Amino acid sequence: MKKISVWLALIAAVLTVQAVRAEEKTEPEKSAVMEGIEVTGERVELSPLKTEVFMEEYNIAGQTTNILDILKDRASIDFRGQSDLVPQDDVIQMRGFDTRQFLTAVDGLVIQKTGGFWGDHNIDFGIIPYSIVESIEIISGPHSAIYDGKSFGGVINFKTKAPKYYETPAVNGEVSGGYRTYNTNNQMVQGDGGAKNFSMGFSYERYHTDGYLRNNAADIDTLTGRMAYKLSSGGYMRLTGSYSDIEREIPAANDPERKDYDNSYPIVKTGDVEARWQNPNEHCRRDYGGNTTRFDFQQPSDVGTFSIGAYYTDEEQEYHRDGFDYSGYTTNYVSYGGLFKYEIALSENHRITAGFDTAQLYTQYTQEVVNTYAGFVQDQWKIVPGLTLTAGLRYEDIAIWWNNWWTPSKTYPDGAYKDPSHPEENVRLDYNQSVPKSLLTYQLDDLSPSLRDTSVSLGVSKIWTPRSYCEVCSWGSGVEMDPAEGIGYDLIFSRRLWSDIFLNMDFSRYDFDSYPIWANAATDYFKKSLWGRRMISLEDVQKNGIDIEINGHLMKNLGFYLSYAFNEWKYKGPHKGGPEEWADQDLSDRARHRLNAGLRYRAFENTLLLLDYKYQSDQTQQLTEMVADDPSNLFIKEVSFDSFHVFDFAVEQTLFANRSKIKKGTLKLYVSNLLDEEYSNSRGYPMTDRTFGASLSFKF
């Protein structure tokens, strides 16, 4: 109650100050639309439950080389990968939830990925082409019926550049490159153009780094092509294809007590590195190759707008270790799916969205892993002026094939069923549920001059999914578990404080009746499991959160942003001294506090200074390691991370504009980790120290 009282007092103080400012407003300041607030300069639009960042008009104190560089500016996105120089798979959390508990989508079509080996990754953010993304929507909470049940942490939706109509034939493009400490370099070339209704585009992005740690180099190549046809109705048809080739070395030990110690690299203790990756002379690495084809169609008409999306993804990964045959660990995953959506305005007060989506996930082309079919309907109802209710219902039918087979290993030379009472290599279980969603928004403008440009929203929605804890999992990883189930609440306060400075405050609470989590590795419940590891479902889990966003200009030439996130997890269920007792402690495996802030100062007409700051509180998490390359023999240890404060600084200079056929030339010089803060990555290894970089780009 004390925390709530403090926040209510803060809101009351803001309203009191604004009551005075409201009387002093000049006419141009009065208009603002709370459904979509645009913060000029760094274009970020805030609305209840959603922050949208526009790539072309967004700038960081460094060089943007991949999608993660943009996401890391939002405090609700918790990034702590194995290296900030190497974009990786599933190295982020959203509002305290990992990547199996929030969704990633492209143009509203969810990226459904089957999984991986020696890890439960779902999305490799390094393969999303940065060059084709127009904006990023960060949607909080489980309150939309359009997205599937895994979205209870939220949705990250990448909106790509829409096809255009060309009155006359035209070609546009950009060439850019950069260099940073540790031989980190990148090059990008892209072009697009068209004639009349037809348009095409391509991009090639290359990234290399020698890495900060020993044996931590990476090479990433991404090629993307697209073609589109603009319909006379204003709609379009579009086909996009992308291919990614990635090599990432796996960091090795660099311990002064080892004979192969190299003092030119940071110290990484032998005991901190999984046994199979310790030797730097074995050049361990993970290779990835994948292609994705996406088709989308949009057709507006007098009776509404039809949208269709479809995708096909084929991904393969291999592990390499000199002197060892790891061919048995090569994996291939195929996924395809689609979305049909129809939006229609029945009247001025009702806008209906209805549709169907499906995803089919396979391994090795033939073995089914997950099949999902879902239908949804959602109504945006303007009850009275200023009061809008968005209510929806989603029905999901999901089949999961749980793996029940030990592949041949030292423990099981001929392979074996994990649970002999079920003599099947893959056991199918079916799940289905209807899930209601709701969001109520009240615009307060008409109540009082002091409440102008102010809204309050309340989201109350059911949470349900059997996919919150695994994609490709062993039998014991989830077959015993009930689906995650509960209720999510969000209370959002949105306001224009003054001029173009806007505030969003989101107070969230999640009450889970069932929350599956890994059991603590120290318990007999875990150690004596038939399946080598085991989960447990906690009966009463509560998560409380606060997300705050403030953006705008303090002066005409001085812009700023501030983003804060708080997460607190509690187990309220029975404490009987069993495995639940240990799992209770593991719920705190998230950073409780995160704060990001930045300043943008236009020193001269063509000179921009940028300063970014990031803070994260301390945390502890568990790491799963394999013993002697045996998937049935696992070791789990805890790693603690201290809090950190990191500053980045950059100077961006516009060299020229509209010279010959070049529209703009830009040079940026930057320093990352300006104060050389010592902090740890997701495995407890040293994170990158102070680095220097430069980038150059030309648009034509």
Secondary structure, DSSP 8 states (H G I E B T S, - for coil): -HHHHHHHHHHHHHHHHHHHHHHT--GGGS---TTSEEETTTTEEEETTEEEEEGGG---SS---SHHHHHTTSTTEEE--S-TTS--BS-EEETTB-TTSSEEEETTEE------SSS----BGGGS-GGGEEEEEEEESS--TTS-GGGGGEEEEEEE-----EEEEEEEEEEEEEEETTTEEEEEEEEEEEEETEEEEEEEEEEEE--SSTT--EEEEEEEEEEEEE-TTS-EEEEEEEEEEEEEE----B-TTSTT--TTS--B-GGGS-GGG--GGG--EEEEEEEEEEEEEEEEETTEEEEEEEEEEEEEEEEE-TTS--GGG-EEEEEEEEEEEEEEEEETTEEEEEEEEEEEEEETTTEEEEEEEEEEEEEEEEEETTEEEEEEEEEEEEEEEEE-EE-S-SS-TT-EESSTTS--SEEEEEEEEEEEEEEEEEE-TTT-GGGTTEEEEEEEEEEEES-SS-SS-BHHHHTTS--EEEEEEEEEEEEEEETTEEEEEEEEEEEEEEEEEE--TTSHHHHT-TTSS-EEEES-EEEEEEEEEEEEEEETTEEEEEEEEEEEEEE-S---SSHHHHHHHHTT-S-SEEEEEEEEEEEETTEEEEEEEEEE--EEEEEEEEETTEEEEEEEEEEEE--EEEEEEEEEEEEEEEETTEEEEEEEEEEESTT----B-TTS-B----EEEEEEEEE-
